[in-house]
Amino acid sequence: MSIGPQKYSENEAWILFQLNDAPVRTQTDGEFNALAIMDVSSGLIQGMELFPSKIAEISEFETKRLLSQAEAKVSVKPKYLFIDAIHDHSRVKRAAAALGIETFSEDGKSLDAITEEARAGFSARFSAGPR
């Protein structure tokens, strides 16, 4: 399945992706990665979750919570969820399937055009180190 803002109506398809290139460091709790859900059509971030960088994949529970929070924000659930194929997201796929959302693994390069602005903004805000 191909991806592009013009191919989907608002909140029909979301992307689950990592916002940060390098872990976000905190003084007391260690390093974290930021996982975001973005609407493909509008480019709006519908939700974000921080998780320890030493964890390769968030749990099914955390995935369901993130998807449910995003759904509550916009009052609709997507039909499709695109995720970067470079990561193993078996738990994410199971959680999305349990919520009736069809998942597709997509090459990260094809997601870059859609997620680049959000990642650059996140990087600019959090690249200064611990706060």
N, C-alpha and C positions, 0 to 999 in steps of 0.2 A: 504494500500500500504506500503510495507516495504522500508526501507531506508538503503543505504550503498554505499560507494564510487565506488565499483566495479559494481554496478547495473545500473549506468547511465553514459552516455557520458558527456564530458565537456560541462557545461552550459545547460544541459538538465533539471537539477533539482537544485534548490537553497533552502537554509534554511534561514528563517528570525528568528533571535533570539536576546536575550538581552546579550550583552557582559559583563556587570558588575553585580556583586552580591550585591554590596552596591552602593547607589547613588554617583555620582561624584560631589563633592562640589566645588563651585566657590565662591570667595569672594564677587562678586557684583551681580551675577545673580541667586544664589540659587543652588539647587541640580538637577542633570540631570541623566537620564539613556541613555545608548548607545545601539541603535538597529542596528544590522548588517545583511547584506545579504552575504551568503557564498555559493560558488559553491560546491555541494556535491562531485563531482568527484575529483576535484583538491584541495579542501580545501582553495581556495583563497577567500579573502574578496573582494566582488564586490562593496560594498558601506556601508556607515555608517551614521546614523543620531542621533543627540542628541535631547532629548525632556525632558521637565520638569518632574521630578519624581512624581509630584502630579497628573499627567495625566495617567490614566489607559491604554489608547490605543491611538496611533497616529491616526490622521485624514485620511480620504480617500485621500485628496489632498497630504498630507505628504507621504503617502504610494506610491501613483503614482509617486511622485517626486523621492523617493528613488529607486523604481523599474526602472524608466526611466533613472536615472543617472547610475545605474548598467548596464542597457542594452546599454547605450551609451559607456560605458567603454569597453565592450567586443563585441559590434556590434551584439548581438543576445539576444533574449528574451527566458527565460526558458519555458518549457512545464509545469513544476510542481514547486510549492512552498510549502515547509514544514514549519509549524509553531508549536510552543510549545502549546500543548493542555491545559496547566494549565492557560493560559491567554485567555480572551475573545478577539478574533480578528475579530469580525464581519465586522468592517470597512476595515480591511486589506483584508479580503476575497472578499468583494464587489469591492474594488479597483483592486485587481488582476484579478477578473473575467471580469471586464471592459476592461482589457488589454489582455484578452484571455489566462490567466494563471490559470491552475487548482490548487486548494489549498487542502492540507491535514493537518489535525490536527494530531500531533504525540506526543506520550508520551515523555516528556523531557529527561527521562533516555536514550531513544534510540537515542536522538540527542547528548547526552553528549560525546560519543566516537568521534564524528565528530567535535564538537565545543570546546572541552575541551582545546586544545592548544591555540586557539584564545582567549578564556576567561582568561586563565592563563597569557598570554602575556599582555592582556589589564590590568588585575589586578596588575601585576608587575609594569607596567608603571604608573598607576594612583592611586595606593593605598597610596601614600605619603601625601594625603590631598590636600588642595588648592594650586594653583600655580599662 
